[in-house]
Amino acid sequence: MKNLRKDIISVLNKEALIDIHHSFSSKKMNIFSRNLHPNWYLNNIVYSILLFFLLFFKKIITYKRHKFKDQEIPVLLIAYTNNQRQAIYSIKKNRNDAKIFGDNQFSDFLFPMYKSYFFSIPYFNCIFRFYKNVDNYVRISLHYAFHEYWLTFGHFKMLIKFLKKYKTKLVIVSNDHYLRTRIVPYVCSYLGVKSVYIQHASISLLLPPLIYDFALLEGRDALNKYFKIGKIKSDIFLVGNLKAPQLDDICKKEKVINLGLCFGIVDDISKVEELIINVLNVFDATQVFLRPHPLEKRDFFIKEMAVKYHINISDSKVEKVTDFLKRIQCVIASESNIHLESITQNIYSIYYQLSDKEKISYDFYGFLSSKLIKDYTDSNKLIDRLIKLKDKKPNVREKARYYNATIGTKYEGKSYFLYNEVISFIKNNDINTLSNIFKVEKIQGINVYTIK
């Protein structure tokens, strides 16, 4: 710690910077060519440098010092989006040693992000040297996101000071491919603090390898996909889905009365309207609920569909997915994790291709190839299937067992208990916490803990 600047430069080498910014640097994810980056990012490095200082100023004037009396934060939870918060909130709710931090409305307390920007300024030469030594897609990503790459150095330093000040023992994140969460294992390794990754959505093969000390995954599907992605450096616990419904919330209706149509930011709204028209051939408008992704910005379209077709709207920014699913018995969506969430709640789920293949690949999550769901993009097949579902809806929950390790066990509907037991074990290194619950096996050289 005597020469922190030298240590930071050593840790944040070329390979580390590319890894930490996987969402930007990965040609496979290719978010810039697919136009999935924030619309205020421009392909202009000078603009990105100016943006760094604009954001620095914004963080200074908007920062509100957190007000809590705790001198320590043994368990630090990090959330930057609604999905991330939902994934970790039940942990916070069941523990008195944890706090949720971030830099927006999805956290309970704010990191001093202005310090991250301030601490980054002296490292401009380092990031500019990095820029000159990379090429191809990584250089393109720097044209758009130079300000984010530059921020890495100061954010590393801010987190070091923060974790030391509050004597943090472990840090938990539920995203593994953006700067603010991907940097966590690097900081924790430097300080000797434990890092934990919690899966918050279905896994895509486009994600980076697991490098956290521990990874709490939902089931075998996630584990097998991470083996395909690359070398795993984490101890793995298969503990089910924290957002899984309680047993009382499992759908018991034997026919479809109401159904939900879900679409996201990569979906073609003309295809969404086409789907609505097809569905209204079978169901009344009062039985149909349109639910946009929480990041969806095309409000004009949502309002137009509500007025034009008199269908219901489910606001995903307000209504939790489990509450939404309580109101319906069938979901129709394209490339979305909602398929798995639906089937876990015994809601029949239908694939209907809404996405542009240039923005997201067909069967992105592998739900079709694993036969979790079927493709009914053909209008005639869709209508025929919906007519049959109005008469009888089959039970589908057992299909989700490959994805959710608790289904069929005594911990079904009690994943929150398993997560907290594992976190207590990690925090206190108390193996007795786990011996009655898990068995451990070596798979490809790593420890995998599964429910007995």
JOKAJO-V531090 format. One record per backbone hydrogen bond with DSSP energy under -1.0 kcal/mol. CO is the residue of the C=O (numbers start at 1). NH is the residue of the N-H. Records with the same first field share a line. If there is no record, write none. Layout:
CO=NH  NH
This chain:
3=7
4=8
5=9
6=10
7=11
8=12
11=13
13=17
14=18
15=19
16=20
17=21
19=22
21=24  25
22=26
26=30
30=34
31=36
32=35
38=41
42=44
44=48
45=49
46=50
47=51
48=52
49=53
50=54
51=55
52=56
53=57
54=58
55=59
56=60
57=61
58=62
59=63
74=169  170
75=99
76=172
77=101
81=85
82=86
83=87
84=88
85=89
88=92
89=93
90=94
92=95
97=75
99=77
100=108  109
101=79
102=111
104=107
109=102
111=113
112=115
113=117
114=118
115=119
117=121
120=123
121=124
123=127
124=128
125=129
126=130
127=131
128=132
129=133
135=138
136=140
137=141
138=142
139=143
140=144
141=145
142=146
143=44
145=149
146=150
147=151
151=155
152=156
153=157
154=158
155=159
156=160
157=161
158=162
159=163
160=164
161=165
162=166
163=168
166=73
169=194
170=76
171=196
172=78
173=198
177=23
178=181  182
179=183
183=187
184=188
185=189
186=190
187=191
188=192  193
194=171
195=214
196=173
197=216
204=207
210=233
213=235
214=197
215=237
216=199
217=239
218=405
219=223
220=224
221=225
222=226
223=227
224=228
225=229
226=230
235=215
236=449
237=217
241=244
246=249
247=250
254=393
258=329
259=289
260=332
261=291
263=293
264=267
266=356
268=272
269=273
270=274
271=275
272=276
273=277
274=278
275=279
276=280
278=281
279=282  283
284=287
285=288
287=259
288=312
289=261
290=314
291=263
293=296
297=299
298=302
299=303
300=304
301=305
302=306
303=307
304=308
305=309
306=310
312=290
315=318  319
320=324
321=325
324=327
329=348
330=260
331=350
332=262
333=352
334=336
336=339
337=341
338=342
339=343
340=344
342=347
343=346
345=251
348=331
350=333
351=376
354=268
356=359  360
366=370
367=372  373
368=371
374=351
378=382
379=383
380=384
381=385
382=386
383=387
384=388
385=389
386=390
388=392
389=256
396=399
397=400
398=401
400=403  404
402=221
404=407
406=409
409=412
411=414
414=417  418
415=419
416=420
417=421
418=422
419=423
420=424
421=425
422=426
423=427
424=428
425=429
430=433
431=434  435
434=437  438
437=452
439=450
441=448
443=446
446=443
447=236
448=441
449=238
450=439
